[in-house]
Amino acid sequence: MKAQASGSFHKYNMDKEYEISVPDTNELEKLCLILPHVLPSTMMPARLLEFTHKFVNLIYPNYFIYAVLSVGIKYTRSTRTDHDKLQEIAYARKSLDIIKNKVDITDPLILWACMFICGYAWGIEDNKTLLEALEIAFMSVKKTKIYRMDVKPNPEKQNIHSSQELEFRRRVWWTYYIQITSEYIFNGTKMYFEDRDIVVNLPKNDFVWKYSAEAIYYTTQETQTTSLIVDQVISKGLPNDIYQFLISSYALFKGIARFTLKKSKKNEVKSKSDFAFFAKKLDEYKNKLNQNYLYSLDYIGHKYKFDSGSLKLLVDTEPYLFSYIFRQLYNSMTIHLYQSQLVKQTDEVLDPEKVKSSKHTIINAAIDQIDLMEWYSNNVPVDYMEFMVIPWTLNSAITMINMSFIRSREFRNKHTDNLDKVIKIYKILEKNSEIMSSMVSVVQSLIEIKSKVNESNAKLAHLYKFMEPFGINVLDIEPWIVPKYGFLFYLDCCYDGNYSTLFIDEYLGRPRATEDDFDTSQSECVDNQFLKNTKPSIKHSSSPDNSRETRETEFTLQNPKNYENRSKNNYIENTNSIILDITESNDVLKSTVTKLGKNPNPKIKKPGRSFGLNTTQSHKKINIIEMKKINKGTEFDNYLKDIRNSASSSKDISNHMDASNNLKRKK
């Protein structure tokens, strides 16, 4: 069949129930070439020439094709309309419906398809679809026991799968592992597979696996050219494997996240030894990163101009892409670990020198992370930008908020500029990801919260002198915004639930005095003129909207989850067991500020996936900022409202399984 113009569809492949159509051959080929750039971990199992052949010729099962289209089709188009977004939703829903009607879910393609759907759901903040995909993936993994596929084989079953099929299955498993580990690190969701239970060999020979293929797939001029390029690279020596180090990165990150969660529940001696262990692991990680992967990131923007639409582009830019990813993960892990030194736990006395030293480490990592983001934005076109490490950069944005409120104009101006860079990049990515709008909302909310708390703290100027030992300079006299449990969004409900206190009296463990009990004018640390305008502005924030409205719904402050107590030795050994001995080898945002008045229990609607923020404490009355998205097509907006409300309080798969089964029975 003759290829049609890009954006048109094969009329013979329509699904009337879902109004689904498959794009033409040209667009499918373009998608296959872009996917390894934007979904580098999800594409781990792909042998690219074979993948492209089967995908373009619709040889893969329908559920798999729809799953890939749900997350990838937006990258092939210069614009993205509401109709396009509804098509993406339809692809994902149809894929899940087909899979749910299957009796046998042991095919590894089903697990892989679910990972593509998770990529779609993450970007669009579709909790309902995300949880359904994770539920199916979990059931598939449990049924196949793929997570133990390399236990000593049974001689009778040893020859069931070829070595190539076994390698494919391993790579599908590790793709799933990275997905569920990312969920844990970001939200603190339950991990259903402990590292000690995993018996799966790490992927190997990445370059050969990805680019070589059987002769039947070298049918076009492009594939023959790729074959020559691959032969040239192999003749010079194979590049270092990528995915082993990527898996080790997430395993280490998970270990750090688990430590920060447990830190408050352990005695000080154990916390010190665990912190030192992970600090050493980070040093080892950095050394291996610098030894085996690109140390400096040069300008590569010209490659996207001259080699766009070819596999040569991926071959040439992949070393830069993964070096960027690894360095961003290193910075994120560093911030995550050292922030735990800043958290004020009840009845805990903080060591000022540790706090001060940790702040310097966090600042350096955040600045490096923002510099890397800027390099990436200046070199990589938006439709080739990966989304793997972008969520972790929110910690750097929070660090810049903290720096912007240090009462020094020099600090304020410098770091407000850095914060502005982050917001600018987030807004560039909004084209292909709705979650970026929510990340901008979080930044704006935290700025508002920090501003209001600072006004409250100004009434406690007599305590500023006690904050000086914790500061990186004499004007750093406010507690920093720091995730209490390490996770950015451990609890859905509120600021208090997720973050360490910002109030000076609570931070110092001193009684709160009234405004009349002291004179702020004589404090050496107070810049009264500065206090009149402490909230940093964001140059690239969304356009203002004249209408003002507040949507309210009651929330209940939740207690932190109860996690299983495991010994230090257990989780350190588990972390090491995988590879961790690394020394050896256009929405408009509308802001509505609502005064709490006398109500100590405000009503607030969280704006999307796990991004609810509330600053209320029983004895402190400060303002809340609420974000709302507008200017969306009614149909698309209603759909998102439905899927978010239906799963807004669910954070792990087990809770959702009961709800899903009840829904099926009702139908």
Disulfide bonds with the S-S distance in Angstrom:
none
